[in-house]
Amino acid sequence: MKKILWLFIVLVLLSWCNTSNSKQAKVLINESIIKNNLNQENWYLNLSNKNYEKIPDICSIKTSLLEKIKKIDLSYNKIKTVNQDLSCLKNLEIINLSYNDLTSFENLWNPVFLHTIDLSHNNLTNLENLKKYPKVAHLNLSYNKIKDINSLKVLKKLRVLKLQHNQIPNLSWFENLNQLIFLDLSYNKISDKYQLRYLKKLNFLKQLYLKGNPLDEGIIKTIEDYSKKHK
């Protein structure tokens, strides 16, 4: 009888834990949270440090405020993947997803005016789905685990690209990004000085950073000194 009682207690506790975890996993968002975290002077929605494990279903909230939001900050959460409908944010220009646990970037349902994406300080390796955002001009991918940047070659409106602290060895795709004015490739795996020839077509490039790569220090210093004089 005692064994049956203990078994019943264990099952109840397990059931309670599962329910509790399920509630914690559910992303809490409502109109009150939106209003309390929205700066209506610049239409900046700050949802950082909320312990979110995924992007909240913002579009499920029925409020006219959403279509006015221009910037959303989801940094310092625990978000693992990006796959959320943000089409209700019709004027969204900037999204910050830095300092999360991102391993993939799937879809944001392509907000029309999105021009700045910050995905720094995550665990990204695959950039394939970023090609869905050809209008992006500012992209921060620093402090990830990126080796292949082939997918970025279609982002021809890129002006600022931050890729420092990744694992990039090959620069062949950069010649397609001829609108770049700022490029940070410091602390990557570029060891072949001939890879730098792919940057020759970047006629508008004003700032280039290569520090921390296994290249000749003289080459790096010459390039960065030239960059500083012409920025």
Protein Blocks (a to p, Z undefined) as FASTA:
>chain_A
ZZmmmmmmmmmmmmmmmmmmmmmmpccddfklmmmmccfklopacfehklpabdcdfklp
ccfklmmpmbdcfehiabfbdcddfklmmmbfbdcfehiabfbdfbgoipaklcbdcfeh
iabfbfklmmmmmmbmbdcfehiabfblklmmmmmmbfbdcfehiabfbfklmmmmmmbf
bdcfehiabfbfklmmmmmmmmmbmbdcfehiacdfklmmmmmmmmmmmZZ
